[in-house]
């Protein structure tokens, strides 16, 4: 099944080891902004990282990427995410969502 999918979509599978992160450079570069964000929240105290990880991941998922020009959230769900503040203070995005989901 995996072979069929990789052939169909022209994907190349590469295996790397956990002990040689340089071989996974693209992924490691993607982790850089997350590490920087968490470090700033925690003021470099690594013991607080679990407390702030979800916020850093959320920020990463709703931020447009240079490679695609879109946030990962929009690529997965097909629309911009509605931020919590948009529920309290309506925006065009939240009004559109309400209209679309009112039955």
N, C-alpha and C positions, 0 to 999 in steps of 0.2 A: 504494500500500500504506500509506504513512504517513498519507495523507488518510483512508483507511478506518479505520485504528486510532484516529486522533484523533477522528473523528466518532463511532465506536462507543463510546468511553470518555469522550466529552465533554471532551476536552483542547484547550487552546488553545496554539498554538505562537507563541512570541515570539522574534524575532531581536534580538540586541544586538551591539555592537562591543566589542572588547577594550579600546578606549580610553575607554570610558564605563562603568565598573563600577557606577555608581549605578543604572543601568537594570536591573541584575541583583541588586537588593538582597537578596532572599531567599537566594540562593546565597552572596553575600558575607557575610551574617550567619552562615551555616553554617560558613564558613571561619574565623571569629573564634576559636572554641575551639581549633581545630587550631593556628592561629598562636600562640595563647597558650601551649598545651602545649609546642610545639617551642621557643618562646622560653625557657621556664623550664628545659627540659632543657639547652639550649645556652648558657644565661646570655647571651642576646642575641647570640651569635657566629653570624652567618648562614652561615658556612662549614661549620659542623657540622650544619646542618639535614638534609642528605641522610642522615647517620648515624642520626638519630633519627626521621625521617619515618615509617618503618614502625611504630614503637612508638606514635606519636601516632595514626596511622590505625587501628591495632588497638584502642586504647583507645576511640576514637570509635565504632568499629563494634560494640563490645560494651556500650556505655553507652546506657541508655534515653533516648529523646528525649521532650521535653515534648509535642510535637505528636502523637505516636503512643502514647506510654506504653511503648513497646517498643524494644529495641536493633535497629538495622538488621540485625544478624546473625540475630536471631530471625525477623524479617520475611522475610528471604531463605530461610533454611534450615528454618524452622518449629520450631526448638527453641533453647534457650539453648546457647551454646558451652561446651565443656568446656575449662577453663583448664589449662595445663600442671601446675599444682600439684595439680589434682584427679586426675591420673593417678597421681601418687605417693601422695597421701593421699586415699583414696576418699571420694566424696561420693554423695549420692542420685543426683545427675545422672550421674556416671560409672558408677555401678552399673546404672542404668537403661539407659544406652547399651550397656554390655557385654551385658546380658541381651537387649536388642533385636537386637544384631549377632552373638551367638553362634549358630552353626548346627550 
